[in-house]
Amino acid sequence: MSAALPAQGQTRRLVLSGTRGVVGRCRDFSATALADWDWLPPDGAGHALYGGTHDAAENGAAENGAAESGTARVEFAPDEYGGWDERSWNESAWNETLDAPVTWDDERRAIAEDVLMVVSELVTNACLHAGGPLELVLHCTPDRLRIEVTDASPVQPRPRPHADPAVPGGHGLVVLARLARAWGSVPHGSGKTVWAEVAAPRRP
């Protein structure tokens, strides 16, 4: 456990307004917290995990319904059970990575990427469907990170039935379910809070 993280955990809050630039702000806020909590190696600049800021709500996705988070691109294809399987655009590079020994720094970077993707998905969904997030809360303990995004809409998130993999958008909750060990939504005042939990990196 990092010396910067108390045994009972630590909570950080970011109050938000509107939609412009909030995905990047939330990702940077989260990356800084991850570095402070030792979820990133000392040289692992969290701001660089996604190669540049990509704010779906800022560049027109709100108008066309397409939401793409970060620069990590994912294809979706039906698996043998009728669900959706995530496929890397560069499977050969991915397979080579699997052959290399996984280090403590590798694991921390991989989990940090998952966290930033989850943050991006939750915030982007709030931008596209709820007028923008009101608050991002991160609560970190030695065994997990809980991510909460509050917005003003009472409408609970639901996966789009029979989403077409060829059509952009509509896959955010699929990604969320893959990356988080648990997620859900609870009423919050006249709106709601959507939360997700990611397991902490295993220490050597």
C-alpha positions in Angstrom: 0.0 0.0 0.0 1.3 3.5 -0.8 2.3 5.6 2.1 0.1 8.3 0.5 -3.0 6.1 0.9 -4.4 5.8 4.5 -5.4 2.3 5.6 -9.1 3.4 5.6 -8.8 4.7 2.1 -9.0 8.2 0.7 -11.7 10.1 -1.3 -11.2 12.8 -3.9 -13.9 14.9 -5.4 -14.1 17.1 -8.6 -17.1 19.4 -9.0 -18.1 19.8 -12.6 -20.3 21.9 -14.8 -21.4 21.6 -18.4 -19.9 19.3 -21.0 -17.0 21.2 -22.6 -13.6 19.6 -21.8 -14.9 17.6 -18.8 -13.8 14.2 -20.1 -10.2 15.4 -20.3 -10.4 17.1 -17.0 -11.8 14.1 -15.3 -9.2 11.8 -16.9 -6.3 14.1 -15.8 -7.8 14.4 -12.3 -8.0 10.6 -12.0 -4.5 10.0 -13.4 -3.0 12.4 -10.8 -4.9 10.6 -8.0 -3.7 7.2 -9.4 -0.1 8.4 -9.3 -0.5 9.7 -5.8 -2.0 6.4 -4.7 0.9 4.4 -6.3 -1.4 2.8 -8.9 1.0 4.2 -11.5 4.8 3.7 -11.5 6.9 6.9 -10.8 7.6 7.4 -14.5 4.1 6.4 -15.6 2.7 9.8 -16.5 -1.0 9.0 -16.4 -1.8 12.0 -18.6 0.0 10.1 -21.4 -1.8 6.8 -21.1 -4.2 8.0 -23.8 -2.2 9.7 -26.4 -3.8 13.1 -26.2 -7.1 14.5 -24.9 -10.2 13.2 -26.7 -13.5 14.7 -25.5 -16.4 13.1 -27.3 -18.9 15.6 -25.9 -16.7 18.5 -27.2 -16.2 17.4 -30.8 -19.6 16.7 -32.0 -20.5 13.3 -30.6 -23.4 14.8 -28.7 -25.0 15.7 -32.0 -24.5 12.4 -33.8 -24.7 10.0 -30.9 -21.2 8.6 -31.3 -19.1 8.3 -28.2 -15.5 7.2 -28.4 -13.3 7.3 -25.3 -9.6 8.1 -25.3 -7.5 7.0 -28.2 -7.7 3.3 -27.4 -9.8 2.0 -30.2 -11.9 -1.2 -29.7 -13.8 -3.3 -32.2 -16.9 -5.3 -31.1 -17.8 -8.6 -32.6 -20.3 -11.3 -31.6 -18.9 -14.1 -29.5 -20.1 -17.7 -29.5 -22.5 -16.9 -26.6 -24.2 -14.1 -28.5 -22.5 -11.3 -26.4 -19.8 -8.9 -27.6 -16.1 -9.6 -27.6 -13.5 -6.8 -27.6 -10.9 -7.2 -30.3 -7.7 -5.3 -30.5 -7.0 -3.4 -33.8 -3.4 -4.8 -33.6 -3.8 -8.4 -32.4 -0.2 -9.5 -33.4 1.3 -6.8 -31.2 -1.1 -7.8 -28.4 0.0 -11.5 -28.7 3.7 -10.5 -28.5 2.9 -8.5 -25.3 1.3 -11.6 -23.8 4.5 -13.6 -24.3 6.6 -11.1 -22.2 6.8 -11.4 -18.4 4.4 -9.1 -16.7 6.1 -6.7 -14.2 4.6 -4.8 -11.3 4.9 -1.6 -13.4 3.1 -3.3 -16.4 0.2 -4.3 -14.2 -0.2 -0.9 -12.7 -0.1 0.8 -16.1 -2.7 -1.7 -17.5 -5.1 -1.2 -14.5 -4.6 2.6 -14.7 -5.6 2.4 -18.4 -8.7 0.5 -17.4 -9.6 3.1 -14.7 -9.2 6.0 -17.1 -11.3 4.2 -19.7 -14.0 3.7 -17.1 -13.9 7.3 -16.1 -14.1 8.4 -19.7 -17.1 6.1 -20.4 -19.0 7.3 -17.3 -18.3 11.0 -17.9 -19.0 10.7 -21.7 -22.4 9.0 -21.0 -23.3 11.8 -18.6 -22.4 14.4 -21.3 -24.4 12.6 -24.0 -27.5 11.6 -22.1 -27.7 13.7 -18.9 -26.6 17.3 -19.7 -23.1 16.7 -18.3 -21.7 15.4 -15.0 -22.1 17.3 -11.7 -19.4 15.6 -9.8 -16.7 12.9 -10.1 -15.8 11.1 -6.9 -12.9 8.6 -6.5 -12.7 6.5 -3.3 -9.6 4.4 -3.1 -8.8 1.6 -0.6 -6.0 -0.9 -0.5 -8.1 -3.4 -2.5 -10.2 -1.4 -4.9 -11.1 2.0 -6.5 -14.7 3.1 -6.6 -15.5 5.7 -9.3 -18.8 7.7 -9.0 -20.2 10.1 -11.6 -23.3 12.1 -10.5 -25.6 13.9 -13.0 -29.0 15.6 -12.9 -30.9 13.0 -14.9 -33.0 10.4 -13.0 -32.9 8.1 -16.0 -31.0 5.0 -15.2 -28.4 3.7 -17.7 -29.4 0.6 -19.6 -27.5 -1.3 -22.3 -28.8 -0.7 -25.8 -30.6 -4.0 -26.8 -29.1 -5.7 -29.9 -26.6 -2.9 -30.4 -25.1 -3.1 -34.0 -21.3 -3.3 -33.8 -21.0 -1.5 -37.1 -22.8 1.6 -35.7 -20.8 4.0 -33.6 -22.0 4.6 -30.0 -24.1 2.4 -27.8 -21.2 0.3 -26.5 -20.2 2.2 -23.4 -21.9 0.0 -20.9 -20.5 -3.1 -22.6 -17.0 -1.7 -22.1 -17.8 -0.7 -18.6 -19.0 -4.2 -17.8 -15.8 -5.7 -19.2 -13.4 -3.4 -17.3 -15.1 -3.0 -13.9 -15.6 -5.8 -11.4 -19.0 -4.3 -10.5 -21.0 -1.3 -11.6 -24.5 0.2 -11.0 -26.6 3.3 -10.6 -28.4 4.7 -7.6 -30.8 7.7 -7.2 -29.1 10.9 -6.0 -31.4 13.8 -5.2 -33.4 14.5 -8.4 -30.7 12.8 -10.5 -28.5 9.7 -10.1 -25.0 8.5 -9.4 -23.4 5.9 -11.7 -20.6 3.9 -10.0 -18.0 1.4 -11.0 -15.3 -0.5 -9.0 -11.9 -1.6 -10.3 -9.7 -4.0 -8.3 -6.4 -2.7 -7.1 -3.1 -3.9 -8.7 -1.7 -6.9 -7.0 1.5 -6.1 -5.2 4.6 -8.3 -5.7 
